[in-house]
Amino acid sequence: MFGIGPLELVVIAIVAVLVFGPERLPEFARTAGNLLRQVRRMVSNAQNDLRSELGPEFADLELQDLNPRNFVRKHLLEGADDFDDDKPVSTDFADAPQRLPAGAKPPYDPEST
């Protein structure tokens, strides 16, 4: 959760008790919970509005998909994990183009340039 470990949470809790006092701390916790709930509801409504405006083609749209790294992973590299590393690589080069003899000119097509 946000890169905060258990020790940091304990320190934050101790500082909160010292700053706000044990009497007002439950009120601040309740207010923070309500604020977090409202932010989550706003984000959910924004996602639903975005999906409805974009149409049925983007019904499975997630906000994480808009991150460029996730976009590349999802759309460009989605088949990259299908390779089997244990499978031996073929060394059959029968279909490979043959090398030209020394001093021979490569084929040239004057209409291609």
C-alpha positions in Angstrom: 0.0 0.0 0.0 1.9 3.1 -1.3 5.2 1.6 -0.3 4.6 2.0 3.4 5.7 -0.8 5.6 4.4 -1.9 9.0 7.0 0.1 10.9 6.1 3.3 9.1 2.4 2.7 9.9 3.2 2.3 13.6 5.2 5.6 13.5 2.4 7.4 11.7 -0.2 6.1 14.3 2.0 7.2 17.2 2.5 10.7 15.7 -1.3 10.9 15.0 -2.1 10.1 18.6 0.4 12.7 19.9 -0.8 15.4 17.5 -4.6 14.9 17.6 -4.9 13.3 21.0 -6.8 10.1 21.7 -10.1 12.0 22.0 -10.2 13.5 18.5 -8.4 10.7 16.7 -11.6 8.6 16.0 -13.3 11.6 14.5 -10.3 12.2 12.1 -10.2 8.5 11.2 -14.0 8.6 10.4 -13.5 11.8 8.3 -10.6 10.2 6.4 -12.6 7.1 5.8 -15.5 9.1 4.4 -13.2 11.1 2.2 -11.6 8.0 0.8 -15.0 6.5 0.1 -16.1 9.6 -1.8 -12.9 9.6 -3.8 -13.4 6.0 -4.8 -17.0 6.7 -5.7 -15.9 9.6 -7.9 -13.3 7.5 -9.7 -15.8 4.7 -10.3 -18.3 7.2 -11.7 -15.7 8.8 -13.9 -14.7 5.3 -15.2 -18.3 4.4 -15.9 -18.9 7.8 -17.7 -15.8 7.2 -19.8 -16.8 3.7 -20.8 -20.4 4.8 -21.7 -19.1 7.8 -23.8 -16.5 5.7 -25.7 -19.1 3.1 -26.7 -19.3 -0.7 -26.6 -15.9 -1.2 -28.2 -14.2 0.0 -25.0 -16.5 -1.7 -22.5 -13.5 -3.5 -21.0 -11.4 -0.3 -20.6 -9.5 0.0 -17.4 -7.6 3.2 -16.4 -4.5 1.1 -16.0 -4.7 0.4 -19.8 -4.1 4.1 -20.4 -0.6 3.9 -18.8 1.9 3.6 -21.7 3.8 0.7 -20.1 0.6 -1.3 -19.6 -0.6 -0.5 -23.1 2.7 -1.8 -24.6 2.5 -5.0 -22.5 -1.1 -5.6 -23.3 -1.2 -4.8 -27.1 2.3 -5.3 -28.4 3.8 -8.0 -26.1 0.6 -10.0 -25.5 2.0 -13.0 -27.4 5.6 -12.7 -26.2 5.1 -14.9 -23.2 3.9 -17.8 -25.3 7.4 -18.8 -26.3 8.6 -22.0 -24.8 12.2 -21.6 -23.7 12.7 -25.3 -23.2 11.8 -26.0 -26.8 15.0 -26.4 -29.0 15.5 -23.9 -31.7 15.6 -25.1 -35.2 19.0 -24.9 -37.0 17.7 -25.9 -40.4 18.9 -23.2 -42.8 17.7 -24.8 -46.0 15.4 -21.9 -46.7 18.0 -19.3 -45.9 19.3 -17.2 -48.8 22.6 -18.3 -50.2 25.7 -16.2 -49.9 27.1 -14.6 -53.0 30.5 -15.8 -54.3 33.4 -13.4 -53.7 33.4 -10.6 -56.2 29.9 -11.2 -57.5 27.5 -8.3 -57.7 24.2 -8.6 -55.8 20.9 -8.5 -57.8 19.7 -5.0 -58.7 16.3 -3.9 -59.8 16.5 -0.5 -61.5 12.8 0.0 -61.2 12.8 -0.2 -57.4 14.6 3.1 -56.9 
